[in-house]
């Protein structure tokens, strides 16, 4: 949005000019200043419209506490008998999701998942308005899931986001997939409907950004998951530890 950025950068310049002009500045200067302000307001309105489209018309933090979700079919890492379930709502092209994967996820894995305390569930939420190429990465990850290698490709996609089908094929090869089976799955769009359904389900919760994390007790088989608390954005490990420990301590 170059025009908009230029307008925003002009704000301090216009203010300084307005402050430095003599009191007897001409009506022509005043009219010109008014036009600049009107143009900047128009650009700000365009930004608001863009943000509204990108967030489905929602602003602020969604209320997800006590919301329920059907997690059947979602990729899971960790013991099925772990007392706590941590759900990540994520987008492979989201830089904050990548930061979480690189900086915080390893600690969660070491302290909670590998010790049998937490069951980790990943939900697909590519945001087309912001990352138009991300959807196919989520499809590719589910094609990897068909081969039992979801988490291997998941890691590759966060380590080096794929922007093109060629990139995706390279990541899939690096993850050790059977490439003939992968291409057949990916080219057929076998999991497109599944990813779309995931996006719709998450939108119904009021979630509009990534990453978002939901924490709750692990439900009985066949039962929906209930979120007891949530975290937004690439939070430090301590924030996750507080939420998980509180859930473990709850009866």
Beta strands, then each sheet from edge to edge (+ up, - down):
strand 1: 68-69
strand 2: 75-77
strand 3: 84-90
strand 4: 118-124
strand 5: 212-217
strand 6: 225-226
strand 7: 229-232
sheet 1: 1+ 6-
sheet 2: 2+ 4- 3- 5+ 7-
end
